Amino acid sequence: MSVRLKKNDRVLVISGKDKGKEGKIMRRIPERGLLVVEGVNMVSRHMKPSQKNPQAGIVQQEAPIYAAKVMLVCPQCGKATRVGASFLESGKKVRVCKKCSEIIDRS
């Protein structure tokens, strides 16, 4: 499954228990079509004490969700949109907002 979303993109959850929440992509798992989104799909983990985590207890953290459950929020128009692809004159492939036709990656 090809995911047209990248790390640090702002996305809107369109289905499931967190529908309507917005967050930033923290991590991608493209081989399984999953994303970890900031503040979305929070789960409780029971942590044992360790060198890395000396304080044991119940910790809230984000779990992965399917990429099909989110839509990119366009940085220009601010709306949730599908992502298209286009080529610049230089031949570089860029992502494009389907609603306002503006280029998403400005790098």
KEGU-660102 format. One record per residue: x, y, z of N, C-alpha, C in turn; residue number from 1; residue in three letters. Coordinates in Angstrom, 1 decimal, padded with zeros to 4 digits. Atoms other than C-alpha are relative to their C-alpha. Example, Ala and Ser with C-alpha at 12.3 -4.5 7.8 and 13.67 -1.06 7.14 Angstrom:
BEGIN
+--------+--------+--------+--------+--------+--------+--------+--------+--------+------+-------+
|   n.xx |   n.yy |   n.zz |  ca.xx |  ca.yy |  ca.zz |   c.xx |   c.yy |   c.zz | roti | kekol |
+--------+--------+--------+--------+--------+--------+--------+--------+--------+------+-------+
|  000.9 | -001.2 |  000.0 |  012.3 | -004.5 |  007.8 |  000.9 |  001.2 |  000.0 |    1 |   Ala |
| -000.9 | -001.1 |  000.0 |  013.7 | -001.1 |  007.1 | -000.8 |  001.1 |  000.8 |    2 |   Ser |
+--------+--------+--------+--------+--------+--------+--------+--------+--------+------+-------+
//
This chain:
BEGIN
+--------+--------+--------+--------+--------+--------+--------+--------+--------+------+-------+
|   n.xx |   n.yy |   n.zz |  ca.xx |  ca.yy |  ca.zz |   c.xx |   c.yy |   c.zz | roti | kekol |
+--------+--------+--------+--------+--------+--------+--------+--------+--------+------+-------+
|  000.9 | -001.2 |  000.0 |  000.0 |  000.0 |  000.0 |  000.9 |  001.2 |  000.0 |    1 |   Met |
| -000.8 | -001.2 |  000.0 |  001.5 |  003.3 | -001.0 | -000.6 |  001.1 |  000.9 |    2 |   Ser |
|  000.5 | -001.1 | -000.9 |  001.2 |  006.1 |  001.6 |  000.5 |  001.3 | -000.5 |    3 |   Val |
| -000.5 | -001.3 |  000.5 |  001.4 |  009.6 |  000.2 |  000.2 |  001.0 |  001.1 |    4 |   Arg |
| -000.2 | -000.8 | -001.1 |  001.8 |  011.0 |  003.7 |  001.4 | -000.1 |  000.5 |    5 |   Leu |
| -001.4 |  000.0 | -000.5 |  005.1 |  012.0 |  005.3 |  000.0 |  000.3 |  001.5 |    6 |   Lys |
| -000.1 | -000.4 | -001.4 |  006.4 |  012.5 |  008.8 | -000.1 |  001.5 |  000.1 |    7 |   Lys |
|  000.3 | -001.4 | -000.3 |  005.4 |  015.9 |  010.3 | -001.1 |  000.6 | -000.8 |    8 |   Asn |
|  001.2 | -000.5 |  000.7 |  002.4 |  016.2 |  008.0 | -001.2 |  000.1 |  001.0 |    9 |   Asp |
|  001.2 | -000.1 | -000.8 | -000.8 |  017.5 |  009.7 | -001.1 | -000.8 | -000.6 |   10 |   Arg |
|  001.1 |  000.8 |  000.6 | -003.7 |  015.0 |  009.3 | -001.2 |  000.1 |  000.9 |   11 |   Val |
|  001.2 |  000.0 | -000.6 | -007.3 |  014.8 |  010.2 | -000.6 | -001.5 |  000.0 |   12 |   Leu |
|  000.5 |  001.4 | -000.1 | -008.8 |  011.4 |  011.4 | -001.5 |  000.1 | -000.5 |   13 |   Val |
|  001.3 | -000.1 |  000.6 | -011.9 |  010.7 |  009.3 | -000.9 | -001.2 |  000.4 |   14 |   Ile |
|  000.9 |  001.0 | -000.5 | -013.2 |  007.5 |  010.9 |  000.6 | -000.7 |  001.3 |   15 |   Ser |
| -000.5 |  000.6 | -001.2 | -013.0 |  005.5 |  014.1 | -000.4 |  000.8 |  001.3 |   16 |   Gly |
|  000.4 | -000.6 | -001.3 | -013.2 |  006.4 |  017.8 |  000.6 |  001.4 |  000.1 |   17 |   Lys |
| -000.6 | -001.3 | -000.1 | -010.9 |  009.5 |  017.3 | -000.4 |  000.9 | -001.2 |   18 |   Asp |
|  000.5 | -000.8 |  001.1 | -012.9 |  010.9 |  014.3 | -000.1 |  001.5 |  000.3 |   19 |   Lys |
|  000.0 | -001.4 | -000.2 | -012.4 |  014.6 |  014.0 |  001.2 |  000.6 |  000.6 |   20 |   Gly |
| -001.2 | -000.5 | -000.6 | -009.1 |  014.8 |  015.8 |  001.0 |  000.3 | -001.0 |   21 |   Lys |
| -001.0 | -000.4 |  000.9 | -006.2 |  016.5 |  014.2 |  001.4 | -000.2 |  000.7 |   22 |   Glu |
| -001.3 |  000.2 | -000.6 | -002.5 |  015.7 |  014.8 |  001.1 | -000.1 | -001.1 |   23 |   Gly |
| -001.2 |  000.0 |  000.8 |  001.0 |  015.5 |  013.4 |  000.5 | -001.4 | -000.1 |   24 |   Lys |
| -000.5 |  001.3 |  000.1 |  002.4 |  012.3 |  012.0 |  001.4 | -000.1 |  000.7 |   25 |   Ile |
| -001.3 |  000.2 | -000.7 |  005.2 |  011.1 |  014.3 |  000.9 | -001.1 | -000.6 |   26 |   Met |
| -000.7 |  001.2 |  000.6 |  006.1 |  007.8 |  012.6 | -000.8 | -000.7 | -001.0 |   27 |   Arg |
|  000.6 |  000.8 |  001.1 |  005.3 |  005.8 |  009.5 |  000.4 | -001.4 |  000.0 |   28 |   Arg |
| -000.3 |  001.4 |  000.2 |  005.1 |  002.0 |  009.0 | -000.5 | -000.3 | -001.3 |   29 |   Ile |
|  000.5 |  000.2 |  001.4 |  004.7 |  001.9 |  005.2 | -000.3 | -001.4 | -000.4 |   30 |   Pro |
|  000.2 |  001.3 |  000.4 |  005.0 | -001.8 |  004.8 | -001.3 | -000.6 |  000.5 |   31 |   Glu |
|  001.3 |  000.4 | -000.5 |  001.9 | -002.3 |  006.9 | -001.1 |  001.0 | -000.2 |   32 |   Arg |
|  001.0 | -001.0 |  000.2 |  000.1 |  000.9 |  005.9 | -000.5 |  000.7 |  001.3 |   33 |   Gly |
|  000.3 | -000.5 | -001.3 |  000.2 |  002.3 |  009.4 |  000.7 |  001.4 |  000.3 |   34 |   Leu |
| -000.6 | -001.3 | -000.5 |  000.9 |  005.8 |  011.0 | -000.2 |  000.1 |  001.5 |   35 |   Leu |
|  000.1 | -000.4 | -001.4 |  001.5 |  007.0 |  014.5 | -000.3 |  001.5 |  000.0 |   36 |   Val |
|  000.4 | -001.4 |  000.1 | -000.3 |  010.3 |  014.9 | -000.1 |  000.5 |  001.5 |   37 |   Val |
| -000.1 | -000.7 | -001.3 |  000.3 |  012.7 |  017.9 | -001.4 |  000.2 |  000.6 |   38 |   Glu |
|  001.2 | -000.2 | -000.7 | -002.6 |  012.5 |  020.4 | -001.2 | -000.8 | -000.5 |   39 |   Gly |
|  001.0 |  000.8 |  000.6 | -004.6 |  010.0 |  018.4 |  000.2 | -001.5 |  000.3 |   40 |   Val |
| -000.1 |  001.5 | -000.3 | -005.4 |  006.3 |  019.3 |  000.8 | -000.2 |  001.3 |   41 |   Asn |
| -000.8 |  000.2 | -001.3 | -004.1 |  006.6 |  022.9 | -000.3 | -001.3 |  000.7 |   42 |   Met |
|  000.2 |  001.3 | -000.7 | -003.6 |  003.3 |  024.7 |  000.8 |  000.1 |  001.3 |   43 |   Val |
| -000.7 |  000.1 | -001.2 | -002.5 |  002.4 |  028.2 |  001.0 | -001.1 |  000.0 |   44 |   Ser |
| -001.0 |  001.1 | -000.1 |  000.8 |  000.5 |  028.6 |  000.4 | -000.1 |  001.4 |   45 |   Arg |
| -000.5 |  000.2 | -001.3 |  001.8 | -001.1 |  031.8 |  001.5 | -000.3 |  000.0 |   46 |   His |
| -001.4 |  000.0 |  000.2 |  005.5 | -000.4 |  032.1 |  000.7 | -000.5 |  001.3 |   47 |   Met |
| -000.8 |  000.5 | -001.1 |  008.0 | -002.3 |  034.3 |  001.2 |  001.0 |  000.2 |   48 |   Lys |
| -001.2 | -000.9 | -000.1 |  010.9 | -000.3 |  035.8 |  001.2 | -000.6 | -000.8 |   49 |   Pro |
| -001.3 |  000.3 |  000.7 |  014.1 | -000.3 |  033.7 |  000.9 |  001.1 |  000.0 |   50 |   Ser |
| -001.0 | -001.1 |  000.0 |  017.2 |  001.7 |  033.1 | -000.5 |  001.2 | -000.7 |   51 |   Gln |
|  000.6 | -001.1 |  000.8 |  015.4 |  003.8 |  030.5 | -001.2 |  000.6 |  000.6 |   52 |   Lys |
|  001.2 | -000.5 | -000.7 |  012.2 |  004.1 |  032.5 |  000.0 | -000.5 |  001.4 |   53 |   Asn |
| -000.1 |  000.5 | -001.4 |  013.0 |  003.9 |  036.2 | -001.4 |  000.1 |  000.8 |   54 |   Pro |
|  001.3 | -000.1 | -000.6 |  009.4 |  004.9 |  037.2 | -001.0 | -000.9 | -000.6 |   55 |   Gln |
|  001.0 |  000.9 |  000.6 |  007.0 |  002.0 |  036.7 | -001.4 |  000.6 |  000.1 |   56 |   Ala |
|  001.4 | -000.4 | -000.1 |  003.3 |  002.4 |  036.2 | -000.7 | -000.1 | -001.4 |   57 |   Gly |
|  000.8 |  000.0 |  001.2 |  000.6 |  002.9 |  033.6 |  000.3 |  001.3 | -000.8 |   58 |   Ile |
| -000.4 | -001.1 |  000.8 |  001.7 |  005.1 |  030.7 | -000.9 |  000.1 | -001.2 |   59 |   Val |
|  000.8 | -000.2 |  001.2 | -000.5 |  006.6 |  028.0 |  000.9 |  000.3 | -001.2 |   60 |   Gln |
| -000.8 | -000.3 |  001.2 |  001.0 |  006.5 |  024.5 | -000.8 | -000.3 | -001.3 |   61 |   Gln |
|  000.7 |  000.1 |  001.3 | -000.1 |  006.6 |  020.8 |  000.3 | -001.4 | -000.6 |   62 |   Glu |
| -000.1 |  001.2 |  000.8 | -000.7 |  003.4 |  018.9 | -000.2 |  000.3 | -001.4 |   63 |   Ala |
|  000.2 | -000.2 |  001.5 | -000.6 |  003.0 |  015.1 | -001.4 | -000.1 | -000.4 |   64 |   Pro |
|  001.3 |  000.1 |  000.6 | -003.7 |  003.6 |  013.0 |  000.2 | -000.2 | -001.5 |   65 |   Ile |
| -000.1 |  000.2 |  001.4 | -004.4 |  002.7 |  009.4 |  000.1 |  001.4 | -000.7 |   66 |   Tyr |
| -000.2 | -001.2 |  000.8 | -003.3 |  005.4 |  006.9 | -001.3 |  000.4 | -000.7 |   67 |   Ala |
|  001.2 | -000.2 |  000.7 | -006.7 |  005.0 |  005.2 | -001.0 |  000.8 |  000.9 |   68 |   Ala |
|  000.9 | -000.7 | -000.9 | -008.4 |  006.5 |  008.3 |  000.4 |  001.5 |  000.2 |   69 |   Lys |
| -000.3 | -001.4 | -000.1 | -006.7 |  009.9 |  007.9 |  000.1 |  000.7 | -001.3 |   70 |   Val |
| -000.2 | -000.8 |  001.2 | -006.6 |  012.7 |  005.4 |  000.9 |  001.2 |  000.3 |   71 |   Met |
| -001.0 | -001.1 | -000.1 | -003.9 |  015.3 |  004.9 | -000.7 |  001.3 |  000.1 |   72 |   Leu |
|  000.5 | -001.4 | -000.1 | -004.7 |  018.9 |  006.1 |  000.9 |  000.9 | -000.8 |   73 |   Val |
| -000.8 | -000.8 |  000.9 | -003.5 |  021.2 |  003.3 |  000.6 |  001.2 |  000.8 |   74 |   Cys |
| -000.5 | -001.2 | -000.8 | -001.1 |  023.9 |  004.8 | -000.4 |  001.3 | -000.6 |   75 |   Pro |
|  000.5 | -001.3 |  000.6 | -002.4 |  026.5 |  002.3 | -001.4 |  000.3 |  000.3 |   76 |   Gln |
|  001.5 | -000.2 | -000.1 | -006.2 |  026.1 |  002.4 | -000.5 | -000.4 |  001.4 |   77 |   Cys |
|  000.4 |  000.4 | -001.3 | -006.4 |  024.4 |  005.8 | -001.1 | -001.0 |  000.1 |   78 |   Gly |
|  001.0 |  001.0 |  000.1 | -008.9 |  021.8 |  004.6 |  000.6 | -001.4 | -000.1 |   79 |   Lys |
| -000.4 |  001.4 |  000.1 | -008.7 |  018.0 |  004.8 | -000.2 | -000.3 | -001.5 |   80 |   Ala |
|  000.0 |  000.2 |  001.5 | -007.9 |  016.9 |  001.2 |  000.7 | -001.3 | -000.4 |   81 |   Thr |
| -000.7 |  001.1 |  000.6 | -006.8 |  014.0 | -001.0 |  001.3 |  000.6 | -000.5 |   82 |   Arg |
| -001.3 | -000.5 |  000.4 | -003.2 |  014.2 | -002.2 |  000.2 | -000.5 | -001.5 |   83 |   Val |
| -000.3 |  000.3 |  001.4 | -002.3 |  014.3 | -005.9 |  001.5 |  000.1 | -000.3 |   84 |   Gly |
| -001.4 | -000.1 |  000.4 |  001.0 |  014.2 | -007.7 |  000.1 |  000.8 | -001.3 |   85 |   Ala |
| -000.2 | -000.8 |  001.1 |  002.4 |  016.6 | -010.2 |  001.5 |  000.2 | -000.2 |   86 |   Ser |
| -001.5 | -000.2 |  000.3 |  005.8 |  017.4 | -011.9 |  000.2 |  001.5 | -000.2 |   87 |   Phe |
| -000.5 | -001.4 |  000.2 |  007.6 |  020.8 | -011.8 |  000.7 |  000.0 | -001.4 |   88 |   Leu |
| -000.8 | -000.2 |  001.3 |  009.4 |  022.2 | -014.9 |  001.3 | -000.7 |  000.1 |   89 |   Glu |
| -001.3 |  000.6 | -000.2 |  012.6 |  020.9 | -013.4 |  000.0 | -001.6 |  000.0 |   90 |   Ser |
|  000.1 |  001.5 |  000.0 |  011.2 |  017.3 | -013.5 | -000.2 | -000.6 |  001.4 |   91 |   Gly |
|  000.2 |  000.4 | -001.4 |  010.8 |  017.1 | -009.7 | -001.5 | -000.4 |  000.2 |   92 |   Lys |
|  001.4 |  000.4 | -000.4 |  007.7 |  015.2 | -008.5 | -000.4 |  000.6 |  001.3 |   93 |   Lys |
|  000.4 | -000.7 | -001.2 |  005.7 |  017.1 | -005.9 | -001.5 | -000.5 |  000.3 |   94 |   Val |
|  001.4 |  000.3 | -000.4 |  002.5 |  016.4 | -003.9 | -000.8 |  001.3 | -000.1 |   95 |   Arg |
|  000.9 | -001.1 |  000.3 | -000.5 |  018.6 | -004.7 | -001.3 | -000.2 |  000.7 |   96 |   Val |
|  001.3 |  000.0 | -000.6 | -003.7 |  019.5 | -002.8 | -001.1 | -000.1 | -001.1 |   97 |   Cys |
|  001.0 |  000.2 |  001.0 | -006.7 |  018.3 | -004.7 | -001.1 |  001.1 |  000.1 |   98 |   Lys |
|  001.0 | -001.0 | -000.1 | -008.9 |  021.1 | -003.4 |  000.4 |  001.4 | -000.5 |   99 |   Lys |
| -000.5 | -001.4 |  000.4 | -006.8 |  024.3 | -004.0 |  001.1 | -000.1 | -001.0 |  100 |   Cys |
| -001.1 |  000.2 |  001.0 | -004.2 |  022.8 | -006.4 |  001.3 |  000.6 |  000.3 |  101 |   Ser |
| -001.2 | -000.6 | -000.4 | -001.4 |  024.3 | -004.4 |  001.0 | -001.2 |  000.3 |  102 |   Glu |
| -001.1 |  001.0 | -000.3 |  002.0 |  022.4 | -004.0 |  000.1 | -000.1 |  001.5 |  103 |   Ile |
|  000.0 |  000.3 | -001.4 |  002.2 |  020.8 | -000.6 |  001.5 |  000.0 |  000.5 |  104 |   Ile |
| -001.4 | -000.1 | -000.5 |  006.0 |  020.2 | -000.3 |  000.7 |  001.1 | -000.7 |  105 |   Asp |
| -000.7 | -001.1 |  000.5 |  007.9 |  023.4 | -000.7 |  001.5 | -000.1 |  000.4 |  106 |   Arg |
| -001.4 |  000.2 | -000.3 |  011.4 |  022.0 | -000.4 |  000.9 | -000.2 | -001.2 |  107 |   Ser |
+--------+--------+--------+--------+--------+--------+--------+--------+--------+------+-------+
//
